[in-house]
Amino acid sequence: MKLMQKSLLSLCLLCALLVAACGNDANSSQNTQHTKAPANKQVLSTVFAVGAGIPDFNTVDPALAYNIADVNAVSAIFTGLLTLDYNLRIHGQLAQSWDRSSDGLTWTFHLKPNLKFSDGTPLTSHDIAYSIDRALLPATKSTTALYYMGYIKNSDKLSNGAIKTIIGDSLLTPDDNTIKIVSSKPVPFFLETLTYPCAFTVEKRLIDAYGAQWTDHLTEGGSTGPFKVKRYIHNQEMDLIPDSNYYGAKPQLKELVYPFYKNEDTTYKDYMTDRLDDATIPLSNYSQDKTRKDFWKKPYLSIDYLAMNFSKKPFDNLHIRQAFALAINKTLLADKIWKGSYIATNHIIPEGQYGYYPNLSGPAGVKGPAGDPALAKKLLQQGMQEAGYSSINQIPQIALTYSSSGKQAFRDEMTALQQMWQQVLGVSVKLDDIDGNTLSSNTSNGVSANPYQFYAGHWAADYPDPQDWITIQFGKDAADNSMGFGQNNGANAASERALQQQMVTADLMQDSNARLATYNKIEQEIVDDIGWISIVQETQYGLRKPCVQGVRVNALQLTPPDDWGNVYISTDLPCANVTVS
């Protein structure tokens, strides 16, 4: 397959970087002998990347999942044709093998034998076609399906209601064990797009019976992953048990429990009293806890950023945007607020993946992430003159909307930013801490649905390709382009739209070197235009009980489905005081 040659080159580079950076997960080594705990103790009560900082999942419908908590839960319950493994390589799930046509447009997937849903119903190629088609239907209201599966031929027509289905058109099922997917363009990352949850397989029977509420009835079946739902109590917890019909390695755990904690830092207290098997670490404890034996840390392809709404004043002016960006000392934030646990950055594409541009500069050519207060003041005055503001008092009131999810360090970061803008620019910024699900929903449907003037965001890679960071974030009509890059009436809108056309060109390039150079150029221009103000690149870290064995989390903060078969609870102490319910 032509795609795999280029992809494996970039992924091998990625894997080398990840291994060099931090090594293996804590508690994941199988070199040490551990005694497996009794069956009634095979319960993992976990909040890492799932329940910490949220009152509930937004959704567990694969077609609708988009934040890291939802995606983690969905990935334990459902699977699709493909996934990304621990090293972020393409791995067959429902698909046993696949091949590509000579023109690069048609992919043929051959399924594993005897596939079944969790209720025992046979799973065929027709179920896969139905699931992809359903995700793209306008009635499903997926914000992710079109731009992850938008390269499937006529997916745009299905999504906008011009046609009723693409089954029999670009989704072909010559027999129960074979599905052909026809793409509209020979993009080099097509397989990677099929690893996102919107391409996962769901059971039509359940959806026909319960409509939009079908995920509240997953105890009746519908799963295709290593686990199935035992109990889902909204705003309290979700309990999973092994799916006996799973086609891969069966979980050794008897239960996987996802409790919800609206206040993220509360998980630490419950961990210390053995109510949880893992926890996040409050930043006030990071310096001392990073030396604990139950501490773990590894790379994460994730960026925390601020975004300005280009359609709302005063951020329709480039120089005012640049002034706000350069008034920030990101190095100080990383060192003092995040205690060195995160890395200050100007980058959109994170370090450790294909597409990272080491020679990138900050806005207006500023080197390094420490900002430039003198230049920030000059740019603010220039922007005010262009916008017709004779004094700072004439600048519209500015509000920065964010969600701390109960995490004190994030509140401290927002306060530090507020102080920097006041001290450097003389501008007062109001802070508004809101529910995380609300913020995420309102900034995942394009600029027209975004009510915020200025907001804090977070993006983690869906797959290790620059398109996931550039086109999906800043492309024309992209759901996550809530800042309105290219879709505004500012003086730079035309150049932004031209850059969006370059994104489309880069997405199609087959020469990996030329493609990389094009994305690097695009990223630099977005940084100069303040498409985002990237603040820090996150790392993954936390505490995990020594009794938890075999857990492996990849650089996307996900445990690959087949890796759940290696996870078990040992007799090592301490351990969460939980038993099979």
Secondary structure as GFF3:
##gff-version 3
##sequence-region A 1 581
A	DSSP	alpha_helix	2	22	.	.	.	ID=ss1
A	DSSP	three_ten_helix	39	41	.	.	.	ID=ss2
A	DSSP	beta_strand	43	45	.	.	.	ID=ss3
A	DSSP	alpha_helix	68	77	.	.	.	ID=ss4
A	DSSP	beta_strand	82	84	.	.	.	ID=ss5
A	DSSP	beta_strand	90	92	.	.	.	ID=ss6
A	DSSP	beta_strand	95	100	.	.	.	ID=ss7
A	DSSP	beta_strand	106	111	.	.	.	ID=ss8
A	DSSP	alpha_helix	125	136	.	.	.	ID=ss9
A	DSSP	three_ten_helix	138	140	.	.	.	ID=ss10
A	DSSP	alpha_helix	145	148	.	.	.	ID=ss11
A	DSSP	alpha_helix	155	159	.	.	.	ID=ss12
A	DSSP	beta_strand	171	175	.	.	.	ID=ss13
A	DSSP	beta_strand	178	182	.	.	.	ID=ss14
A	DSSP	alpha_helix	190	193	.	.	.	ID=ss15
A	DSSP	three_ten_helix	197	199	.	.	.	ID=ss16
A	DSSP	alpha_helix	204	210	.	.	.	ID=ss17
A	DSSP	three_ten_helix	211	220	.	.	.	ID=ss18
A	DSSP	beta_strand	227	233	.	.	.	ID=ss19
A	DSSP	beta_strand	237	242	.	.	.	ID=ss20
A	DSSP	beta_strand	255	259	.	.	.	ID=ss21
A	DSSP	alpha_helix	266	272	.	.	.	ID=ss22
A	DSSP	beta_strand	278	279	.	.	.	ID=ss23
A	DSSP	alpha_helix	283	289	.	.	.	ID=ss24
A	DSSP	beta_strand	295	308	.	.	.	ID=ss25
A	DSSP	alpha_helix	318	326	.	.	.	ID=ss26
A	DSSP	alpha_helix	330	332	.	.	.	ID=ss27
A	DSSP	pi_helix	333	337	.	.	.	ID=ss28
A	DSSP	beta_strand	343	344	.	.	.	ID=ss29
A	DSSP	three_ten_helix	363	365	.	.	.	ID=ss30
A	DSSP	alpha_helix	373	387	.	.	.	ID=ss31
A	DSSP	three_ten_helix	392	394	.	.	.	ID=ss32
A	DSSP	beta_strand	398	402	.	.	.	ID=ss33
A	DSSP	alpha_helix	408	425	.	.	.	ID=ss34
A	DSSP	beta_strand	429	433	.	.	.	ID=ss35
A	DSSP	alpha_helix	436	442	.	.	.	ID=ss36
A	DSSP	three_ten_helix	447	449	.	.	.	ID=ss37
A	DSSP	beta_strand	454	460	.	.	.	ID=ss38
A	DSSP	three_ten_helix	466	468	.	.	.	ID=ss39
A	DSSP	alpha_helix	471	474	.	.	.	ID=ss40
A	DSSP	alpha_helix	493	508	.	.	.	ID=ss41
A	DSSP	alpha_helix	512	529	.	.	.	ID=ss42
A	DSSP	beta_strand	533	544	.	.	.	ID=ss43
A	DSSP	beta_strand	548	549	.	.	.	ID=ss44
A	DSSP	three_ten_helix	561	566	.	.	.	ID=ss45
A	DSSP	beta_strand	568	569	.	.	.	ID=ss46
###
